[in-house]
Amino acid sequence: MASNLLLIIDPQNDFCNLGDENGKGRGALYVPGAHDDMIRLAGWIKDNKQKIDHIIITLDSHHLMDISHTLFWVDEQGNHPEPFSTIRAAEVEQGRWRSVIDNDKSLEYLQKLEAQGITHTVWPPHCLIGSEGAAIFPPLMEAITEWAAQGRYYQPVMKGTYPFSEHFGAFAAQVIFDDVPETQINSELLDTLGEFDNIFLAGEARSHCVGTTLKQIIDYAPIVVQKITVLEDAMSNVPGFKMEEVYSQARDLGAKLLTTRMVTLY
């Protein structure tokens, strides 16, 4: 009988909670569509709970003063950038932006990030460690609890705790620092993927943390890619962002891109 792993990326309130009709209670970095994504995923887990052998859940976990947050940066007048702004190394070198914590270390991060061809976007403070926004979206947590009540354990994986590097992907930070273990490649987690016949990938956001996780699997464990089924209706893009080339590459390497309605486990 085939073994099945469900890998859920960052299914947290700050990304998934739509709030009420007036927006009260909405997640700090709500991804349009994420609420419905996680409702569908919760239903899929309940429908297939006896056939899911293991669940891994990554949890975005930030300090308030984090390089990805607007409060971390100020301009020459002391103003913080607007959410979704881009901050470049050259702008820090010119003094247009500076970190309120450690400008040299922050500049080093930007330089290393841009050497990869990636620019740095800042977000509203989100998924603060210990906060309600960092908790798993309740309808999904209910489904996971129901699955776990069969005598199983889900595996939480915290990422993003180092405040001087973004950490989108499940397996490594955006910039790896030799003296910071939590930024480095999580080989043990990668090895876990190899223990299962099928890997089902879901979570938020498709354009960032899910896409980067998939890219890291392609880069660090390409043999695993053919085991992956991307649950396309259990993830959404941050508006204005996409990573479609990664999903196309994964498909070319043997991954399947399906919806929860198309996948029933036996």
C-alpha positions as CSV (number, residue, x, y, z in Angstrom):
1,M,0.0,0.0,0.0
2,A,1.3,3.4,-1.0
3,S,2.3,5.8,1.8
4,N,1.1,9.4,1.7
5,L,2.5,12.6,3.1
6,L,0.7,15.9,3.3
7,L,3.0,19.0,3.4
8,I,1.1,22.1,4.3
9,I,2.9,25.4,4.1
10,D,2.1,28.3,6.5
11,P,-1.7,27.7,7.0
12,Q,-1.9,30.5,9.5
13,N,-4.5,33.0,10.5
14,D,-2.5,36.0,9.3
15,F,-2.6,34.5,5.8
16,C,-5.9,32.7,5.8
17,N,-8.4,34.4,8.1
18,L,-10.8,36.4,6.0
19,G,-12.5,38.1,9.0
20,D,-16.1,39.2,9.2
21,E,-18.1,41.1,6.6
22,N,-16.4,44.3,7.8
23,G,-12.9,42.8,7.8
24,K,-12.7,42.6,11.5
25,G,-10.3,39.8,12.5
26,R,-8.8,39.6,9.0
27,G,-5.2,38.3,8.9
28,A,-2.5,40.9,8.9
29,L,-1.2,39.6,5.5
30,Y,-4.4,37.9,4.2
31,V,-4.0,36.2,0.8
32,P,-7.2,36.6,-1.2
33,G,-8.7,33.2,-1.7
34,A,-6.7,31.6,1.2
35,H,-9.8,31.2,3.4
36,D,-11.6,29.1,0.8
37,D,-8.4,27.2,0.0
38,M,-8.0,26.0,3.6
39,I,-11.7,25.1,3.9
40,R,-11.3,22.9,0.8
41,L,-8.1,21.4,2.2
42,A,-9.8,20.7,5.6
43,G,-12.5,18.9,3.8
44,W,-10.0,16.9,1.8
45,I,-8.2,15.8,5.0
46,K,-11.4,14.7,6.6
47,D,-12.4,12.7,3.5
48,N,-9.0,11.0,3.3
49,K,-7.9,10.9,6.9
50,Q,-7.5,7.2,7.1
51,K,-5.1,7.2,4.1
52,I,-2.9,10.2,5.1
53,D,0.1,8.7,6.9
54,H,1.9,11.9,8.0
55,I,1.3,15.6,8.0
56,I,4.1,18.2,8.1
57,I,3.1,21.8,8.7
58,T,5.5,24.7,8.3
59,L,4.8,27.8,10.5
60,D,6.0,31.2,9.5
61,S,7.4,32.6,12.8
62,H,8.7,36.2,13.1
63,H,9.8,38.7,15.6
64,L,8.2,42.1,15.3
65,M,11.6,43.6,14.3
66,D,12.2,41.4,11.3
67,I,13.9,42.4,8.0
68,S,10.7,41.5,6.2
69,H,8.6,44.0,8.2
70,T,7.9,47.6,7.4
71,L,8.9,48.6,11.0
72,F,12.4,47.4,10.5
73,W,13.2,50.1,7.9
74,V,13.1,53.9,7.9
75,D,13.9,56.6,5.3
76,E,15.9,59.8,5.8
77,Q,12.9,61.4,7.5
78,G,12.3,58.5,9.8
79,N,9.2,57.2,7.9
80,H,8.6,53.5,7.5
81,P,8.0,52.1,3.9
82,E,4.5,51.1,2.8
83,P,3.7,47.4,2.8
84,F,4.7,45.7,-0.5
85,S,7.4,48.2,-1.1
86,T,10.7,47.0,-2.6
87,I,14.0,47.9,-0.8
88,R,17.2,47.5,-2.8
89,A,20.8,47.4,-1.7
90,A,21.7,50.5,-3.7
91,E,19.0,52.5,-1.8
92,V,20.5,51.4,1.5
93,E,24.0,52.3,0.3
94,Q,22.7,55.7,-0.7
95,G,21.0,56.3,2.6
96,R,17.5,56.4,1.2
97,W,16.6,53.5,3.5
98,R,18.3,52.2,6.6
99,S,17.6,49.4,9.2
100,V,16.7,50.5,12.7
101,I,18.6,47.5,14.0
102,D,21.8,46.7,12.2
103,N,22.3,48.5,8.8
104,D,25.5,46.6,7.8
105,K,24.0,43.2,8.4
106,S,20.8,44.2,6.6
107,L,22.8,45.5,3.6
108,E,24.7,42.2,3.5
109,Y,21.4,40.4,3.3
110,L,20.1,42.6,0.4
111,Q,23.3,42.2,-1.5
112,K,23.3,38.4,-1.2
113,L,19.6,38.2,-2.1
114,E,20.1,40.4,-5.2
115,A,23.0,38.2,-6.3
116,Q,20.4,35.5,-6.6
117,G,18.3,37.8,-8.9
118,I,15.7,38.4,-6.2
119,T,14.6,41.8,-4.8
120,H,13.4,42.3,-1.2
121,T,9.7,43.1,-0.5
122,V,8.5,44.3,2.9
123,W,5.3,43.3,4.5
124,P,3.0,44.3,7.3
125,P,4.1,42.7,10.6
126,H,2.7,39.1,10.5
127,C,2.9,35.7,12.1
128,L,4.5,37.2,15.3
129,I,5.7,34.4,17.5
130,G,3.1,33.4,20.0
131,S,0.4,35.6,18.4
132,E,-3.1,34.6,17.3
133,G,-2.1,35.5,13.8
134,A,0.6,32.8,13.9
135,A,-1.8,30.1,14.9
136,I,-3.1,27.5,12.4
137,F,-6.4,28.5,10.7
138,P,-9.1,27.0,13.0
139,P,-11.1,25.0,10.4
140,L,-7.9,23.4,9.2
141,M,-6.7,22.8,12.7
142,E,-10.0,21.0,13.4
143,A,-9.4,18.6,10.5
144,I,-5.8,18.0,11.5
145,T,-6.9,17.3,15.1
146,E,-9.5,14.8,13.8
147,W,-6.8,13.1,11.7
148,A,-4.4,13.0,14.7
149,A,-7.1,11.5,17.0
150,Q,-6.6,8.3,15.0
151,G,-3.3,7.9,16.9
152,R,-1.0,10.0,14.7
153,Y,1.3,13.0,15.2
154,Y,1.7,16.0,12.9
155,Q,5.1,17.5,12.5
156,P,5.4,21.3,13.0
157,V,8.3,23.1,11.4
158,M,9.0,26.7,12.5
159,K,10.8,29.0,10.0
160,G,11.6,32.7,9.9
161,T,12.9,33.1,13.4
162,Y,16.2,34.7,12.3
163,P,15.3,38.3,11.9
164,F,17.9,39.1,9.3
165,S,16.7,36.8,6.5
166,E,13.4,36.0,4.9
167,H,12.5,32.3,5.1
168,F,9.9,31.5,2.5
169,G,10.7,27.9,1.7
170,A,10.4,25.0,4.1
171,F,14.0,23.8,3.7
172,A,16.2,26.9,3.9
173,A,16.1,30.7,4.3
174,Q,16.3,33.0,1.4
175,V,19.9,33.8,2.3
176,I,21.9,31.1,4.2
177,F,24.4,32.3,6.8
178,D,27.2,29.9,7.9
179,D,26.9,30.9,11.5
180,V,23.1,30.8,11.8
181,P,21.9,27.2,11.8
182,E,18.2,28.0,11.4
183,T,18.9,29.6,8.0
184,Q,20.7,26.5,6.7
185,I,19.3,23.6,4.6
186,N,17.1,21.3,6.7
187,S,18.5,18.0,5.4
188,E,16.5,16.0,7.9
189,L,13.2,17.4,6.6
190,L,14.3,16.7,3.0
191,D,15.1,13.1,4.0
192,T,11.6,12.7,5.5
193,L,10.1,13.4,2.0
194,G,12.0,10.4,0.6
195,E,10.3,8.1,3.1
196,F,6.9,8.4,1.4
197,D,5.5,7.2,-2.0
198,N,3.3,10.3,-2.5
199,I,3.7,13.9,-1.3
200,F,0.7,16.3,-1.5
201,L,1.6,20.0,-1.3
202,A,-0.7,22.7,-0.2
203,G,-0.7,26.0,1.7
204,E,0.0,29.7,1.4
205,A,1.0,31.5,-0.6
206,R,1.4,29.9,-4.0
207,S,3.5,32.8,-5.2
208,H,5.9,32.8,-2.3
209,C,6.3,30.1,0.4
210,V,4.7,27.2,-1.5
211,G,6.5,28.1,-4.7
212,T,9.8,28.5,-2.9
213,T,9.4,25.2,-1.1
214,L,8.8,23.5,-4.4
215,K,11.8,25.2,-5.9
216,Q,14.0,24.0,-3.0
217,I,12.8,20.5,-3.5
218,I,13.7,20.8,-7.2
219,D,17.2,22.2,-6.3
220,Y,18.0,20.0,-3.3
221,A,16.1,16.7,-3.8
222,P,15.1,16.5,-7.5
223,I,14.4,12.8,-7.3
224,V,11.5,13.6,-5.0
225,V,9.7,15.8,-7.4
226,Q,8.0,13.0,-9.3
227,K,6.3,12.0,-6.1
228,I,4.6,15.4,-5.7
229,T,1.0,16.3,-6.3
230,V,0.4,20.1,-6.0
231,L,-3.2,20.7,-4.7
232,E,-3.9,23.7,-6.8
233,D,-7.2,24.7,-5.2
234,A,-5.5,24.7,-1.8
235,M,-3.2,27.7,-2.4
236,S,-3.5,31.2,-3.8
237,N,-1.1,33.9,-5.1
238,V,-0.4,37.2,-3.3
239,P,-1.8,39.7,-5.8
240,G,0.8,40.9,-8.2
241,F,3.2,38.0,-7.6
242,K,3.6,34.6,-9.4
243,M,6.1,31.8,-9.6
244,E,4.6,29.9,-12.5
245,E,8.0,28.9,-14.0
246,V,8.7,26.8,-10.9
247,Y,5.4,25.0,-11.2
248,S,6.0,24.4,-14.9
249,Q,9.5,23.0,-14.1
250,A,8.0,20.7,-11.5
251,R,5.5,19.4,-14.0
252,D,8.3,18.8,-16.5
253,L,10.1,16.7,-13.8
254,G,7.0,14.6,-13.2
255,A,5.0,16.4,-10.5
256,K,1.2,16.4,-10.9
257,L,-0.9,19.6,-10.6
258,L,-4.4,18.7,-9.6
259,T,-7.3,19.9,-7.4
260,T,-8.6,18.3,-4.2
261,R,-11.7,17.2,-6.1
262,M,-9.5,15.2,-8.5
263,V,-7.5,13.4,-5.7
264,T,-9.0,10.6,-3.6
265,L,-6.6,8.4,-1.7
266,Y,-7.0,4.6,-1.6
